[in-house]
Amino acid sequence: MAPRRLGDGEQRLWFETMREVRPLRGRAPGMPPEDRPDGAGPASPTGPAPPAALAALAPASRPVSRPAPFRPPLEIGARHGGLDDTSWRMLGNGKLRPQRRLDLHGQRAQSAFLLLHAFLIRAQAERLRCVEIITGAGTGPEGGILRRELPLWLSRPDLRPLVLAAVHPHARNVGSVRLLLRRRAG
């Protein structure tokens, strides 16, 4: 089956839309039909399409997607919105017991991230509320690579919506982080 060719009005609409788009580095911008080397310009005069023509060309049943809500990067020990006082106190005091633990000791960063990602997705699917991630304290003042990377991983757009809060359950144990997961909708 041959691909459908755009009509003149559709081509004008496309190039009118693309006029404000900057091409990627190393790519040539698309040329409007009147500037093409083959001389195949539109049959009607060029110019901006009237609003009625634009509305007629728009798809009738285009789903409206809402932008994802802004969530600040996750900081371990910092309280973010959407968490009540009782839950925050219980999580911070270590009284909210984890329903599952993931021990990442001895893992390389890439495999640790993959394990963390699968663990959190599965935990939310199972409707778990509190989980614990053990990275180990590491050596030096900054700790090990897993301890340093964990907040960055949890702030990723695919994981951040799952996590409501993160704390160290004990002040002296910075190699362990308890996560309060968001309740799954539906």
Secondary structure by P-SEA (a helix, b strand, c coil): cccccccaaaaaaaaaaaccccccccccccccccccccccccccccccccaaaaaaacccccccccccccccccccccccccccaaaaaaaaaccccccbbbbcccccaaaaaaaaaaaaaaaaaacccbbbbbccccccccccccccaaaaaaaccccccccccccccccccccbbbbbcccccc
